[in-house]
Amino acid sequence: MTEDKKSFEEEVLEICREAVRQVSAEDREITMDTELSAKGGIDSLAFMNIIIALEIRYDVVLDEYLSELKEAEHIRDLIYRLKQF
């Protein structure tokens, strides 16, 4: 029996979607090309929720990488940077 597993990209995207749902009453479509900015629906609170959720999900500490992660412009860029660690 084959178990359906989400890819890393899909998991991070779902974490981003959940973080936005937690802080926004708006129903926004969150994709790989969503901007990591208030314009894209991911303000600083949502961004920190993403970081915390990633730390919990993958049992890592990302504090020392925050400045690099904050440079990501889109979710796709964030995923790319995360893969570098």
PDB file of N, CA, C and O in Angstrom:
ATOM      1  N   MET A   1       0.849  -1.180   0.000  1.00  0.00           N
ATOM      2  CA  MET A   1       0.000   0.000   0.000  1.00  0.00           C
ATOM      3  C   MET A   1       0.891   1.238   0.000  1.00  0.00           C
ATOM      4  O   MET A   1       1.791   1.356   0.832  1.00  0.00           O
ATOM      5  N   THR A   2       0.653   2.136  -0.903  1.00  0.00           N
ATOM      6  CA  THR A   2       1.439   3.359  -1.022  1.00  0.00           C
ATOM      7  C   THR A   2       0.797   4.456  -0.196  1.00  0.00           C
ATOM      8  O   THR A   2      -0.398   4.731  -0.307  1.00  0.00           O
ATOM      9  N   GLU A   3       1.627   5.080   0.641  1.00  0.00           N
ATOM     10  CA  GLU A   3       1.132   6.172   1.483  1.00  0.00           C
ATOM     11  C   GLU A   3       1.341   7.479   0.734  1.00  0.00           C
ATOM     12  O   GLU A   3       2.430   7.750   0.228  1.00  0.00           O
ATOM     13  N   ASP A   4       0.281   8.291   0.669  1.00  0.00           N
ATOM     14  CA  ASP A   4       0.403   9.598   0.038  1.00  0.00           C
ATOM     15  C   ASP A   4       1.161  10.521   0.973  1.00  0.00           C
ATOM     16  O   ASP A   4       0.739  10.752   2.106  1.00  0.00           O
ATOM     17  N   LYS A   5       2.258  11.036   0.508  1.00  0.00           N
ATOM     18  CA  LYS A   5       3.038  11.968   1.303  1.00  0.00           C
ATOM     19  C   LYS A   5       3.119  13.286   0.563  1.00  0.00           C
ATOM     20  O   LYS A   5       3.293  13.332  -0.654  1.00  0.00           O
ATOM     21  N   LYS A   6       2.988  14.347   1.323  1.00  0.00           N
ATOM     22  CA  LYS A   6       3.138  15.671   0.740  1.00  0.00           C
ATOM     23  C   LYS A   6       4.620  15.952   0.572  1.00  0.00           C
ATOM     24  O   LYS A   6       5.449  15.527   1.376  1.00  0.00           O
ATOM     25  N   SER A   7       4.927  16.665  -0.472  1.00  0.00           N
ATOM     26  CA  SER A   7       6.304  17.093  -0.664  1.00  0.00           C
ATOM     27  C   SER A   7       6.607  18.210   0.331  1.00  0.00           C
ATOM     28  O   SER A   7       5.696  18.801   0.912  1.00  0.00           O
ATOM     29  N   PHE A   8       7.875  18.487   0.518  1.00  0.00           N
ATOM     30  CA  PHE A   8       8.295  19.575   1.398  1.00  0.00           C
ATOM     31  C   PHE A   8       7.626  20.878   0.974  1.00  0.00           C
ATOM     32  O   PHE A   8       7.135  21.634   1.812  1.00  0.00           O
ATOM     33  N   GLU A   9       7.611  21.134  -0.328  1.00  0.00           N
ATOM     34  CA  GLU A   9       7.005  22.352  -0.853  1.00  0.00           C
ATOM     35  C   GLU A   9       5.532  22.444  -0.493  1.00  0.00           C
ATOM     36  O   GLU A   9       5.051  23.500  -0.082  1.00  0.00           O
ATOM     37  N   GLU A  10       4.813  21.332  -0.650  1.00  0.00           N
ATOM     38  CA  GLU A  10       3.384  21.315  -0.325  1.00  0.00           C
ATOM     39  C   GLU A  10       3.148  21.528   1.166  1.00  0.00           C
ATOM     40  O   GLU A  10       2.209  22.220   1.558  1.00  0.00           O
ATOM     41  N   GLU A  11       4.006  20.930   1.998  1.00  0.00           N
ATOM     42  CA  GLU A  11       3.874  21.101   3.440  1.00  0.00           C
ATOM     43  C   GLU A  11       4.104  22.554   3.850  1.00  0.00           C
ATOM     44  O   GLU A  11       3.351  23.103   4.654  1.00  0.00           O
ATOM     45  N   VAL A  12       5.143  23.171   3.298  1.00  0.00           N
ATOM     46  CA  VAL A  12       5.422  24.571   3.635  1.00  0.00           C
ATOM     47  C   VAL A  12       4.289  25.467   3.142  1.00  0.00           C
ATOM     48  O   VAL A  12       3.884  26.393   3.845  1.00  0.00           O
ATOM     49  N   LEU A  13       3.784  25.208   1.965  1.00  0.00           N
ATOM     50  CA  LEU A  13       2.670  25.989   1.432  1.00  0.00           C
ATOM     51  C   LEU A  13       1.449  25.861   2.340  1.00  0.00           C
ATOM     52  O   LEU A  13       0.771  26.855   2.600  1.00  0.00           O
ATOM     53  N   GLU A  14       1.162  24.674   2.816  1.00  0.00           N
ATOM     54  CA  GLU A  14       0.033  24.479   3.725  1.00  0.00           C
ATOM     55  C   GLU A  14       0.277  25.198   5.053  1.00  0.00           C
ATOM     56  O   GLU A  14      -0.659  25.760   5.622  1.00  0.00           O
ATOM     57  N   ILE A  15       1.494  25.191   5.549  1.00  0.00           N
ATOM     58  CA  ILE A  15       1.829  25.929   6.768  1.00  0.00           C
ATOM     59  C   ILE A  15       1.584  27.417   6.552  1.00  0.00           C
ATOM     60  O   ILE A  15       1.043  28.089   7.430  1.00  0.00           O
ATOM     61  N   CYS A  16       1.970  27.929   5.410  1.00  0.00           N
ATOM     62  CA  CYS A  16       1.747  29.348   5.088  1.00  0.00           C
ATOM     63  C   CYS A  16       0.257  29.659   5.034  1.00  0.00           C
ATOM     64  O   CYS A  16      -0.184  30.681   5.560  1.00  0.00           O
ATOM     65  N   ARG A  17      -0.507  28.797   4.409  1.00  0.00           N
ATOM     66  CA  ARG A  17      -1.960  29.010   4.327  1.00  0.00           C
ATOM     67  C   ARG A  17      -2.587  29.048   5.718  1.00  0.00           C
ATOM     68  O   ARG A  17      -3.420  29.908   6.005  1.00  0.00           O
ATOM     69  N   GLU A  18      -2.189  28.127   6.567  1.00  0.00           N
ATOM     70  CA  GLU A  18      -2.741  28.074   7.919  1.00  0.00           C
ATOM     71  C   GLU A  18      -2.340  29.314   8.718  1.00  0.00           C
ATOM     72  O   GLU A  18      -3.153  29.846   9.473  1.00  0.00           O
ATOM     73  N   ALA A  19      -1.109  29.776   8.565  1.00  0.00           N
ATOM     74  CA  ALA A  19      -0.653  30.976   9.279  1.00  0.00           C
ATOM     75  C   ALA A  19      -1.471  32.195   8.876  1.00  0.00           C
ATOM     76  O   ALA A  19      -1.804  33.025   9.722  1.00  0.00           O
ATOM     77  N   VAL A  20      -1.795  32.310   7.602  1.00  0.00           N
ATOM     78  CA  VAL A  20      -2.600  33.435   7.131  1.00  0.00           C
ATOM     79  C   VAL A  20      -4.026  33.318   7.668  1.00  0.00           C
ATOM     80  O   VAL A  20      -4.621  34.317   8.072  1.00  0.00           O
ATOM     81  N   ARG A  21      -4.571  32.111   7.673  1.00  0.00           N
ATOM     82  CA  ARG A  21      -5.929  31.907   8.207  1.00  0.00           C
ATOM     83  C   ARG A  21      -6.010  32.311   9.681  1.00  0.00           C
ATOM     84  O   ARG A  21      -7.041  32.808  10.134  1.00  0.00           O
ATOM     85  N   GLN A  22      -4.933  32.098  10.420  1.00  0.00           N
ATOM     86  CA  GLN A  22      -4.926  32.410  11.851  1.00  0.00           C
ATOM     87  C   GLN A  22      -4.968  33.909  12.130  1.00  0.00           C
ATOM     88  O   GLN A  22      -5.482  34.327  13.167  1.00  0.00           O
ATOM     89  N   VAL A  23      -4.442  34.713  11.232  1.00  0.00           N
ATOM     90  CA  VAL A  23      -4.340  36.156  11.516  1.00  0.00           C
ATOM     91  C   VAL A  23      -5.208  37.032  10.620  1.00  0.00           C
ATOM     92  O   VAL A  23      -5.260  38.246  10.820  1.00  0.00           O
ATOM     93  N   SER A  24      -5.883  36.454   9.648  1.00  0.00           N
ATOM     94  CA  SER A  24      -6.649  37.265   8.713  1.00  0.00           C
ATOM     95  C   SER A  24      -8.082  36.767   8.585  1.00  0.00           C
ATOM     96  O   SER A  24      -8.336  35.566   8.486  1.00  0.00           O
ATOM     97  N   ALA A  25      -8.996  37.705   8.590  1.00  0.00           N
ATOM     98  CA  ALA A  25     -10.395  37.357   8.381  1.00  0.00           C
ATOM     99  C   ALA A  25     -10.690  37.182   6.892  1.00  0.00           C
ATOM    100  O   ALA A  25     -11.696  36.582   6.513  1.00  0.00           O
ATOM    101  N   GLU A  26      -9.796  37.718   6.052  1.00  0.00           N
ATOM    102  CA  GLU A  26      -9.978  37.599   4.606  1.00  0.00           C
ATOM    103  C   GLU A  26      -9.663  36.184   4.139  1.00  0.00           C
ATOM    104  O   GLU A  26      -8.790  35.513   4.690  1.00  0.00           O
ATOM    105  N   ASP A  27     -10.377  35.749   3.132  1.00  0.00           N
ATOM    106  CA  ASP A  27     -10.103  34.453   2.524  1.00  0.00           C
ATOM    107  C   ASP A  27      -9.225  34.697   1.307  1.00  0.00           C
ATOM    108  O   ASP A  27      -9.720  35.046   0.235  1.00  0.00           O
ATOM    109  N   ARG A  28      -7.924  34.514   1.475  1.00  0.00           N
ATOM    110  CA  ARG A  28      -6.962  34.772   0.395  1.00  0.00           C
ATOM    111  C   ARG A  28      -6.465  33.468  -0.204  1.00  0.00           C
ATOM    112  O   ARG A  28      -6.325  32.457   0.484  1.00  0.00           O
ATOM    113  N   GLU A  29      -6.205  33.517  -1.490  1.00  0.00           N
ATOM    114  CA  GLU A  29      -5.569  32.376  -2.140  1.00  0.00           C
ATOM    115  C   GLU A  29      -4.063  32.514  -1.931  1.00  0.00           C
ATOM    116  O   GLU A  29      -3.463  33.517  -2.318  1.00  0.00           O
ATOM    117  N   ILE A  30      -3.469  31.511  -1.324  1.00  0.00           N
ATOM    118  CA  ILE A  30      -2.036  31.512  -1.044  1.00  0.00           C
ATOM    119  C   ILE A  30      -1.383  30.476  -1.952  1.00  0.00           C
ATOM    120  O   ILE A  30      -1.698  29.288  -1.883  1.00  0.00           O
ATOM    121  N   THR A  31      -0.472  30.937  -2.802  1.00  0.00           N
ATOM    122  CA  THR A  31       0.218  30.056  -3.751  1.00  0.00           C
ATOM    123  C   THR A  31       1.726  30.218  -3.587  1.00  0.00           C
ATOM    124  O   THR A  31       2.191  31.000  -2.758  1.00  0.00           O
ATOM    125  N   MET A  32       2.465  29.487  -4.371  1.00  0.00           N
ATOM    126  CA  MET A  32       3.928  29.589  -4.338  1.00  0.00           C
ATOM    127  C   MET A  32       4.394  30.990  -4.715  1.00  0.00           C
ATOM    128  O   MET A  32       5.483  31.405  -4.319  1.00  0.00           O
ATOM    129  N   ASP A  33       3.588  31.719  -5.470  1.00  0.00           N
ATOM    130  CA  ASP A  33       3.961  33.053  -5.927  1.00  0.00           C
ATOM    131  C   ASP A  33       3.413  34.177  -5.043  1.00  0.00           C
ATOM    132  O   ASP A  33       3.559  35.354  -5.374  1.00  0.00           O
ATOM    133  N   THR A  34       2.787  33.819  -3.924  1.00  0.00           N
ATOM    134  CA  THR A  34       2.269  34.834  -3.006  1.00  0.00           C
ATOM    135  C   THR A  34       3.433  35.594  -2.383  1.00  0.00           C
ATOM    136  O   THR A  34       4.418  35.006  -1.937  1.00  0.00           O
ATOM    137  N   GLU A  35       3.293  36.915  -2.365  1.00  0.00           N
ATOM    138  CA  GLU A  35       4.329  37.764  -1.775  1.00  0.00           C
ATOM    139  C   GLU A  35       4.332  37.617  -0.260  1.00  0.00           C
ATOM    140  O   GLU A  35       3.281  37.522   0.375  1.00  0.00           O
ATOM    141  N   LEU A  36       5.523  37.602   0.299  1.00  0.00           N
ATOM    142  CA  LEU A  36       5.679  37.578   1.752  1.00  0.00           C
ATOM    143  C   LEU A  36       5.676  39.017   2.248  1.00  0.00           C
ATOM    144  O   LEU A  36       6.697  39.556   2.675  1.00  0.00           O
ATOM    145  N   SER A  37       4.501  39.615   2.176  1.00  0.00           N
ATOM    146  CA  SER A  37       4.323  41.001   2.581  1.00  0.00           C
ATOM    147  C   SER A  37       2.851  41.191   2.939  1.00  0.00           C
ATOM    148  O   SER A  37       2.014  40.327   2.677  1.00  0.00           O
ATOM    149  N   ALA A  38       2.561  42.322   3.533  1.00  0.00           N
ATOM    150  CA  ALA A  38       1.164  42.613   3.852  1.00  0.00           C
ATOM    151  C   ALA A  38       0.320  42.620   2.585  1.00  0.00           C
ATOM    152  O   ALA A  38      -0.844  42.222   2.606  1.00  0.00           O
ATOM    153  N   LYS A  39       0.911  43.075   1.483  1.00  0.00           N
ATOM    154  CA  LYS A  39       0.209  43.088   0.193  1.00  0.00           C
ATOM    155  C   LYS A  39      -0.215  41.678  -0.216  1.00  0.00           C
ATOM    156  O   LYS A  39      -1.293  41.483  -0.777  1.00  0.00           O
ATOM    157  N   GLY A  40       0.634  40.710   0.068  1.00  0.00           N
ATOM    158  CA  GLY A  40       0.329  39.326  -0.265  1.00  0.00           C
ATOM    159  C   GLY A  40      -0.497  38.616   0.793  1.00  0.00           C
ATOM    160  O   GLY A  40      -0.857  37.450   0.629  1.00  0.00           O
ATOM    161  N   GLY A  41      -0.798  39.318   1.878  1.00  0.00           N
ATOM    162  CA  GLY A  41      -1.586  38.719   2.943  1.00  0.00           C
ATOM    163  C   GLY A  41      -0.747  38.106   4.042  1.00  0.00           C
ATOM    164  O   GLY A  41      -1.276  37.528   4.991  1.00  0.00           O
ATOM    165  N   ILE A  42       0.570  38.233   3.912  1.00  0.00           N
ATOM    166  CA  ILE A  42       1.462  37.662   4.915  1.00  0.00           C
ATOM    167  C   ILE A  42       2.219  38.803   5.584  1.00  0.00           C
ATOM    168  O   ILE A  42       3.320  39.174   5.178  1.00  0.00           O
ATOM    169  N   ASP A  43       1.587  39.346   6.629  1.00  0.00           N
ATOM    170  CA  ASP A  43       2.223  40.429   7.369  1.00  0.00           C
ATOM    171  C   ASP A  43       3.260  39.849   8.336  1.00  0.00           C
ATOM    172  O   ASP A  43       3.511  38.644   8.325  1.00  0.00           O
ATOM    173  N   SER A  44       3.852  40.689   9.159  1.00  0.00           N
ATOM    174  CA  SER A  44       4.921  40.227  10.048  1.00  0.00           C
ATOM    175  C   SER A  44       4.426  39.185  11.047  1.00  0.00           C
ATOM    176  O   SER A  44       5.162  38.260  11.389  1.00  0.00           O
ATOM    177  N   LEU A  45       3.187  39.326  11.517  1.00  0.00           N
ATOM    178  CA  LEU A  45       2.637  38.335  12.448  1.00  0.00           C
ATOM    179  C   LEU A  45       2.464  36.985  11.757  1.00  0.00           C
ATOM    180  O   LEU A  45       2.838  35.951  12.311  1.00  0.00           O
ATOM    181  N   ALA A  46       1.905  36.990  10.564  1.00  0.00           N
ATOM    182  CA  ALA A  46       1.733  35.744   9.813  1.00  0.00           C
ATOM    183  C   ALA A  46       3.095  35.125   9.503  1.00  0.00           C
ATOM    184  O   ALA A  46       3.253  33.906   9.566  1.00  0.00           O
ATOM    185  N   PHE A  47       4.082  35.963   9.167  1.00  0.00           N
ATOM    186  CA  PHE A  47       5.414  35.453   8.858  1.00  0.00           C
ATOM    187  C   PHE A  47       6.019  34.753  10.080  1.00  0.00           C
ATOM    188  O   PHE A  47       6.599  33.673   9.960  1.00  0.00           O
ATOM    189  N   MET A  48       5.882  35.367  11.240  1.00  0.00           N
ATOM    190  CA  MET A  48       6.432  34.743  12.449  1.00  0.00           C
ATOM    191  C   MET A  48       5.668  33.469  12.792  1.00  0.00           C
ATOM    192  O   MET A  48       6.261  32.516  13.297  1.00  0.00           O
ATOM    193  N   ASN A  49       4.372  33.436  12.530  1.00  0.00           N
ATOM    194  CA  ASN A  49       3.606  32.204  12.720  1.00  0.00           C
ATOM    195  C   ASN A  49       4.110  31.101  11.795  1.00  0.00           C
ATOM    196  O   ASN A  49       4.157  29.933  12.181  1.00  0.00           O
ATOM    197  N   ILE A  50       4.484  31.472  10.583  1.00  0.00           N
ATOM    198  CA  ILE A  50       5.048  30.505   9.638  1.00  0.00           C
ATOM    199  C   ILE A  50       6.347  29.952  10.191  1.00  0.00           C
ATOM    200  O   ILE A  50       6.558  28.740  10.192  1.00  0.00           O
ATOM    201  N   ILE A  51       7.217  30.830  10.660  1.00  0.00           N
ATOM    202  CA  ILE A  51       8.516  30.401  11.190  1.00  0.00           C
ATOM    203  C   ILE A  51       8.328  29.467  12.379  1.00  0.00           C
ATOM    204  O   ILE A  51       8.980  28.427  12.462  1.00  0.00           O
ATOM    205  N   ILE A  52       7.445  29.832  13.292  1.00  0.00           N
ATOM    206  CA  ILE A  52       7.194  28.997  14.472  1.00  0.00           C
ATOM    207  C   ILE A  52       6.627  27.643  14.070  1.00  0.00           C
ATOM    208  O   ILE A  52       7.038  26.612  14.602  1.00  0.00           O
ATOM    209  N   ALA A  53       5.685  27.643  13.133  1.00  0.00           N
ATOM    210  CA  ALA A  53       5.090  26.388  12.666  1.00  0.00           C
ATOM    211  C   ALA A  53       6.136  25.498  11.987  1.00  0.00           C
ATOM    212  O   ALA A  53       6.129  24.279  12.157  1.00  0.00           O
ATOM    213  N   LEU A  54       7.025  26.114  11.223  1.00  0.00           N
ATOM    214  CA  LEU A  54       8.101  25.339  10.585  1.00  0.00           C
ATOM    215  C   LEU A  54       9.030  24.738  11.628  1.00  0.00           C
ATOM    216  O   LEU A  54       9.448  23.587  11.504  1.00  0.00           O
ATOM    217  N   GLU A  55       9.354  25.514  12.654  1.00  0.00           N
ATOM    218  CA  GLU A  55      10.236  25.015  13.716  1.00  0.00           C
ATOM    219  C   GLU A  55       9.603  23.826  14.432  1.00  0.00           C
ATOM    220  O   GLU A  55      10.277  22.843  14.739  1.00  0.00           O
ATOM    221  N   ILE A  56       8.315  23.927  14.690  1.00  0.00           N
ATOM    222  CA  ILE A  56       7.611  22.834  15.364  1.00  0.00           C
ATOM    223  C   ILE A  56       7.512  21.614  14.446  1.00  0.00           C
ATOM    224  O   ILE A  56       7.798  20.492  14.863  1.00  0.00           O
ATOM    225  N   ARG A  57       7.105  21.841  13.201  1.00  0.00           N
ATOM    226  CA  ARG A  57       6.896  20.724  12.261  1.00  0.00           C
ATOM    227  C   ARG A  57       8.181  19.946  11.989  1.00  0.00           C
ATOM    228  O   ARG A  57       8.172  18.717  11.919  1.00  0.00           O
ATOM    229  N   TYR A  58       9.291  20.681  11.836  1.00  0.00           N
ATOM    230  CA  TYR A  58      10.549  20.030  11.447  1.00  0.00           C
ATOM    231  C   TYR A  58      11.554  19.932  12.588  1.00  0.00           C
ATOM    232  O   TYR A  58      12.695  19.516  12.386  1.00  0.00           O
ATOM    233  N   ASP A  59      11.123  20.319  13.794  1.00  0.00           N
ATOM    234  CA  ASP A  59      11.971  20.239  14.982  1.00  0.00           C
ATOM    235  C   ASP A  59      13.340  20.884  14.737  1.00  0.00           C
ATOM    236  O   ASP A  59      14.388  20.272  14.943  1.00  0.00           O
ATOM    237  N   VAL A  60      13.287  22.137  14.293  1.00  0.00           N
ATOM    238  CA  VAL A  60      14.495  22.916  14.027  1.00  0.00           C
ATOM    239  C   VAL A  60      14.367  24.275  14.712  1.00  0.00           C
ATOM    240  O   VAL A  60      13.282  24.671  15.137  1.00  0.00           O
ATOM    241  N   VAL A  61      15.484  24.976  14.811  1.00  0.00           N
ATOM    242  CA  VAL A  61      15.497  26.341  15.320  1.00  0.00           C
ATOM    243  C   VAL A  61      15.983  27.225  14.174  1.00  0.00           C
ATOM    244  O   VAL A  61      17.081  27.031  13.654  1.00  0.00           O
ATOM    245  N   LEU A  62      15.169  28.184  13.791  1.00  0.00           N
ATOM    246  CA  LEU A  62      15.477  29.022  12.633  1.00  0.00           C
ATOM    247  C   LEU A  62      15.922  30.429  13.016  1.00  0.00           C
ATOM    248  O   LEU A  62      16.138  31.262  12.136  1.00  0.00           O
ATOM    249  N   ASP A  63      16.063  30.710  14.310  1.00  0.00           N
ATOM    250  CA  ASP A  63      16.418  32.057  14.765  1.00  0.00           C
ATOM    251  C   ASP A  63      17.631  32.631  14.047  1.00  0.00           C
ATOM    252  O   ASP A  63      17.609  33.783  13.615  1.00  0.00           O
ATOM    253  N   GLU A  64      18.676  31.846  13.917  1.00  0.00           N
ATOM    254  CA  GLU A  64      19.900  32.372  13.308  1.00  0.00           C
ATOM    255  C   GLU A  64      19.767  32.603  11.802  1.00  0.00           C
ATOM    256  O   GLU A  64      20.637  33.222  11.191  1.00  0.00           O
ATOM    257  N   TYR A  65      18.694  32.116  11.211  1.00  0.00           N
ATOM    258  CA  TYR A  65      18.472  32.281   9.773  1.00  0.00           C
ATOM    259  C   TYR A  65      17.395  33.316   9.446  1.00  0.00           C
ATOM    260  O   TYR A  65      17.082  33.534   8.276  1.00  0.00           O
ATOM    261  N   LEU A  66      16.826  33.955  10.476  1.00  0.00           N
ATOM    262  CA  LEU A  66      15.712  34.872  10.248  1.00  0.00           C
ATOM    263  C   LEU A  66      16.033  35.983   9.260  1.00  0.00           C
ATOM    264  O   LEU A  66      15.207  36.310   8.408  1.00  0.00           O
ATOM    265  N   SER A  67      17.221  36.566   9.364  1.00  0.00           N
ATOM    266  CA  SER A  67      17.544  37.665   8.443  1.00  0.00           C
ATOM    267  C   SER A  67      17.547  37.176   6.997  1.00  0.00           C
ATOM    268  O   SER A  67      17.104  37.899   6.104  1.00  0.00           O
ATOM    269  N   GLU A  68      18.034  35.972   6.754  1.00  0.00           N
ATOM    270  CA  GLU A  68      18.019  35.417   5.397  1.00  0.00           C
ATOM    271  C   GLU A  68      16.595  35.083   4.958  1.00  0.00           C
ATOM    272  O   GLU A  68      16.221  35.330   3.811  1.00  0.00           O
ATOM    273  N   LEU A  69      15.812  34.526   5.861  1.00  0.00           N
ATOM    274  CA  LEU A  69      14.445  34.153   5.517  1.00  0.00           C
ATOM    275  C   LEU A  69      13.591  35.378   5.243  1.00  0.00           C
ATOM    276  O   LEU A  69      12.710  35.342   4.384  1.00  0.00           O
ATOM    277  N   LYS A  70      13.843  36.462   5.965  1.00  0.00           N
ATOM    278  CA  LYS A  70      13.072  37.690   5.763  1.00  0.00           C
ATOM    279  C   LYS A  70      13.355  38.330   4.407  1.00  0.00           C
ATOM    280  O   LYS A  70      12.572  39.160   3.944  1.00  0.00           O
ATOM    281  N   GLU A  71      14.453  37.960   3.769  1.00  0.00           N
ATOM    282  CA  GLU A  71      14.794  38.496   2.450  1.00  0.00           C
ATOM    283  C   GLU A  71      13.982  37.846   1.333  1.00  0.00           C
ATOM    284  O   GLU A  71      13.937  38.360   0.216  1.00  0.00           O
ATOM    285  N   ALA A  72      13.345  36.724   1.630  1.00  0.00           N
ATOM    286  CA  ALA A  72      12.526  36.046   0.624  1.00  0.00           C
ATOM    287  C   ALA A  72      11.353  36.931   0.238  1.00  0.00           C
ATOM    288  O   ALA A  72      10.688  37.503   1.102  1.00  0.00           O
ATOM    289  N   GLU A  73      11.102  37.043  -1.053  1.00  0.00           N
ATOM    290  CA  GLU A  73      10.014  37.890  -1.539  1.00  0.00           C
ATOM    291  C   GLU A  73       8.705  37.126  -1.716  1.00  0.00           C
ATOM    292  O   GLU A  73       7.626  37.700  -1.569  1.00  0.00           O
ATOM    293  N   HIS A  74       8.795  35.840  -2.030  1.00  0.00           N
ATOM    294  CA  HIS A  74       7.619  35.014  -2.278  1.00  0.00           C
ATOM    295  C   HIS A  74       7.767  33.703  -1.510  1.00  0.00           C
ATOM    296  O   HIS A  74       8.857  33.368  -1.047  1.00  0.00           O
ATOM    297  N   ILE A  75       6.683  32.978  -1.380  1.00  0.00           N
ATOM    298  CA  ILE A  75       6.739  31.682  -0.694  1.00  0.00           C
ATOM    299  C   ILE A  75       7.730  30.768  -1.394  1.00  0.00           C
ATOM    300  O   ILE A  75       8.464  30.028  -0.738  1.00  0.00           O
ATOM    301  N   ARG A  76       7.758  30.813  -2.707  1.00  0.00           N
ATOM    302  CA  ARG A  76       8.709  30.002  -3.475  1.00  0.00           C
ATOM    303  C   ARG A  76      10.160  30.295  -3.040  1.00  0.00           C
ATOM    304  O   ARG A  76      10.974  29.379  -2.916  1.00  0.00           O
ATOM    305  N   ASP A  77      10.468  31.576  -2.812  1.00  0.00           N
ATOM    306  CA  ASP A  77      11.808  31.968  -2.374  1.00  0.00           C
ATOM    307  C   ASP A  77      12.089  31.470  -0.958  1.00  0.00           C
ATOM    308  O   ASP A  77      13.204  31.051  -0.647  1.00  0.00           O
ATOM    309  N   LEU A  78      11.075  31.522  -0.113  1.00  0.00           N
ATOM    310  CA  LEU A  78      11.226  31.035   1.258  1.00  0.00           C
ATOM    311  C   LEU A  78      11.571  29.553   1.257  1.00  0.00           C
ATOM    312  O   LEU A  78      12.464  29.116   1.983  1.00  0.00           O
ATOM    313  N   ILE A  79      10.868  28.788   0.447  1.00  0.00           N
ATOM    314  CA  ILE A  79      11.117  27.346   0.355  1.00  0.00           C
ATOM    315  C   ILE A  79      12.539  27.089  -0.139  1.00  0.00           C
ATOM    316  O   ILE A  79      13.241  26.230   0.394  1.00  0.00           O
ATOM    317  N   TYR A  80      12.958  27.833  -1.155  1.00  0.00           N
ATOM    318  CA  TYR A  80      14.316  27.686  -1.677  1.00  0.00           C
ATOM    319  C   TYR A  80      15.341  27.934  -0.569  1.00  0.00           C
ATOM    320  O   TYR A  80      16.292  27.167  -0.419  1.00  0.00           O
ATOM    321  N   ARG A  81      15.146  29.001   0.204  1.00  0.00           N
ATOM    322  CA  ARG A  81      16.076  29.329   1.284  1.00  0.00           C
ATOM    323  C   ARG A  81      16.067  28.261   2.367  1.00  0.00           C
ATOM    324  O   ARG A  81      17.120  27.900   2.894  1.00  0.00           O
ATOM    325  N   LEU A  82      14.885  27.752   2.704  1.00  0.00           N
ATOM    326  CA  LEU A  82      14.792  26.716   3.713  1.00  0.00           C
ATOM    327  C   LEU A  82      15.550  25.454   3.308  1.00  0.00           C
ATOM    328  O   LEU A  82      16.152  24.785   4.148  1.00  0.00           O
ATOM    329  N   LYS A  83      15.517  25.142   2.037  1.00  0.00           N
ATOM    330  CA  LYS A  83      16.223  23.960   1.546  1.00  0.00           C
ATOM    331  C   LYS A  83      17.736  24.102   1.656  1.00  0.00           C
ATOM    332  O   LYS A  83      18.462  23.108   1.626  1.00  0.00           O
ATOM    333  N   GLN A  84      18.213  25.344   1.782  1.00  0.00           N
ATOM    334  CA  GLN A  84      19.660  25.595   1.863  1.00  0.00           C
ATOM    335  C   GLN A  84      20.206  25.282   3.268  1.00  0.00           C
ATOM    336  O   GLN A  84      21.413  25.113   3.438  1.00  0.00           O
ATOM    337  N   PHE A  85      19.328  25.206   4.263  1.00  0.00           N
ATOM    338  CA  PHE A  85      19.787  25.002   5.641  1.00  0.00           C
ATOM    339  C   PHE A  85      19.909  23.540   5.971  1.00  0.00           C
ATOM    340  O   PHE A  85      20.283  23.188   7.090  1.00  0.00           O
TER     341      PHE A  85
END
